Amino acid sequence: MNLEQARQRVHSLRQIINQHNYRYYVLDDPTISDAEYDKLLRELLDLETEFPQLMEPNSPTQRVGVKPVSALKEVAHIVPMLSLANAFDEAEMQAFYKRIRDKLSVDSIVFAGETKFDGLAVNLLYHDGMLVSAATRGDGYVGEDVTHNVRTISQVPLCLLGDAVPTSIEVRGEVVITHAGFEALNNKQREKGDKIFANPRNAAAGSLRQLDSRITAERPLSFFAYGIGDYKGRVELTSHTDILKQLKRWGLPVSTESIKLAGLDACLKYYDDIGKRRSELAYDIDGIVFKVDDVQQQQALGFVSRAPRWAIAYKFPPLEEITQVLDIDVQVGRTGAITPVARLSPVNVAGVTITNATLHNIDEIQRKDVRIGDWVYVRRAGDVIPEVVSVIKDRRGKVTEFVMPETCPVCGADVIRQDGEAVYRCMGGISCSAQNIQAIIHFASRKAMNIDGLGEKLVVQLTESGLINTVADLYLLDSTQLSGLDRMGTKSADNLLQALAKSKSTTFERFIYALGIRDVGEATARSLARRYDSIESIQKASIEELETIPDIGPIVAGNIHNFFQQKHNLEIIQQLLSKGMRWVPANTKESSVFNGMSFVLTGTLEKLTRDEAKQKLIDLGAKVTGTVSKKTNYVVFGDSPGSKYDKALELGIETLDESTFMHMLEKAEEQAS
Ligand code: IVH
C-alpha cells in the first residue's frame, strides 16, 4: 500500500470506527461484534505505525496517553458553569413554578425533565468538531484540565459526528460510574490489594483527577451530556430538548430518561416515577432537574446569584444519615467471611429504618476508625446493604474498640485470616450452619434464582427442621412437608412450590451467580455466561483461560476454578439439573418468535420494571435499544411514555400497550420453553 492509499484507508477507517462507537455508546444499538470492532481498530493502528505521518491526535487509537502529566493545569471556561437552585419538597416546587409563571406572565410552562447525575461535572470544548479540552467545574469560572483523562472515556467523542458541526461549543455533562462498573472496579481493586472505593462518585472523582491517563483508562467511566455553555454554530437551538437532540446527533451520549413535561403536575409525576425506579437505574442520581424548555423564556428569566432562575434541582431524600453505633458484632457469610456489623440506633434513611450497617472487614474498621459508641454517617444505596461511611470524630465520647473473635460465634470453628486477604473466615465450611444458610438465601435471592417468598426466616426454618441441607433439596420439598411448618398455611406452601417450579427456568448468568462462588457477583457471572455455554465448559477452563475474561484476575479465576473442583459442588449442580433446572440456551433462542427483533421500551410499566422486561426480551433473543428507528419492530409503552412513543407513531412502528406486550411475552416464553 502506498502513502496515498494508506491515507484514504486511514481516513475511512476512522470514520467507520467513530460511527460504530456512536452506535454502541450513544444509540446503544451496535451493528458489529466486539471482535469485528477490534479488528478495525487493529488495522488502523497497524497503518498508523507503518505511516506515522498519518497519525492525528484525535484518531480513535489515541485515547490513552503514553506518559503522565506533571500536574493538572487550570482552564478558564468560556461561559461560567453555574450551579442549580434546590427544591426539597413539593411546596418549594410550587413556589418555583409560581415564580417563573408570574415572571413570564403565562398560564403554563413546558419543562425538560432529566435525572440529576451524582457524578462530576465536566466541560468539553470542541473546536470545529475536535475535542480540544476537558475541564472539571472548579469554582465555576476556572476548572482543572483533565483532557488526558476524559479522552479515555469511550463515550466521549474525540471528533463530533454528523452535519453542521459548530465552530466552537462547550458541552456540559457529568462523568459517572455505573453500579455494574463500580462493582467490577472494586473487585479489581480488591484483587490487586488496592483501595476499595466508598461509592461510585468518589471512584469517578479519583479517576478523573489522575495524572496518568493509563490509570484512568482502566476505570469504567461513563459520560452523559446535559447542556451547553458557549456555542458558535449554524444550527439554531431554540429549546433544551433541541439542544439534547442535537448533542446526540453530534455523537454525545444523553440520558434516555430525559423528557418534555407540560405544567407542574407532569413534573411532580415524573419526579415520583423516577423516584420509584431510582435504585434500578444504572447509575446514582440525587434528584431531578427541571429546566424551562424554551430558550427565549430562559433568557427572559435570567440568573440570580450564580444559578439560573429557569432551572431547579428537586432533590431526592439523601441516602446518608447520622446515627450512633450501639455495638459491633459479626455475621458469618456464605463463604465463611466474618463481617463486622454495626448495630445502630434506629435511623430513617430515605424512607427505610436502618438498625444495622456493614463495616465490611477489620481493615475498613481500622481505616475508618469506627468504635462502639461513635456517631457515624450511614449510607443506603438502592438494594445494597447499608454501610457506615465515616465517623464524626468531633462527637466522639466514651468509645470501645472492636476485637475480632477467635472462634466462629455460630459453629465454634477457628476464625482465620489468610495471607493477603482483608477478611477473616470461619473454617467450618459447609458444616457451619451460618455459611450454609447464607448460601441458600443467596441462591433464592432476587438477582439469583428469584424464588419469591423464600427469605431468611423460612430458610432458617427449613434448615433447622432438617427439611433441607442444600439448595438442591429445595426442589424435593412437597406441600405436606411445607404446611407442617410453623406459620405456613397450604396457600403459602403452594405459592412457594410454584415459585420454586418457576425458578427452574432461568438464565445461565443467574444460575452462575446463584451458585455463590466467592467474588463472583452479577457482573462476573454475566461475563462467564457470555464466554461459556455450559457448566462443563467452565469446569474445564484453566485458571489462565479464566483470567482472559474481562474483570477476572488471578484470585477470582482461582476461586472459580476451585469451586468447580469440589465434588460436593458438582453433585449439587447435577442434582439441580436433574430436577429440571434449565436456562435459555443459545439454540432455543432461535425458536423464539422474538428472536432478532428490536424493541424499545418507554414509560413506566406496572407489572415489570423496565430492567426485568429488558432481561426477558434479551433471554428470548430480542434486542432492546434506547432509540426508535426504522429498524425497530415494536415500541412497548407504559404509563407516561416519552418522546419515543411519538417517534414510533411518526415512523409508523407498531406500539404495544403493557397488557398486549405481557400477553405476547407469555406466549413467547411458553413457546421457547
Ligand atoms: S444543569 C445552568 N443538569 O448539578 C444549569 N446539572 O448544582 C447547570 N448535575 O455541577 C447545571 N445532573 O454537576 C444540570 N441534568 C443535569 C445535571 C446537573 C447533575 C450537576 C452538575 C452541576 C450541579 C449543579
Boltz pocket constraint, residues with backbone or C-beta under 6 A from the ligand:
constraints:
  - pocket:
      binder: B
      contacts: [[A, 81], [A, 82], [A, 83], [A, 84], [A, 85], [A, 114], [A, 115], [A, 116], [A, 117], [A, 118], [A, 119], [A, 120], [A, 121], [A, 137], [A, 173], [A, 174], [A, 226], [A, 227], [A, 289], [A, 308], [A, 311], [A, 313]]
      max_distance: 6.0
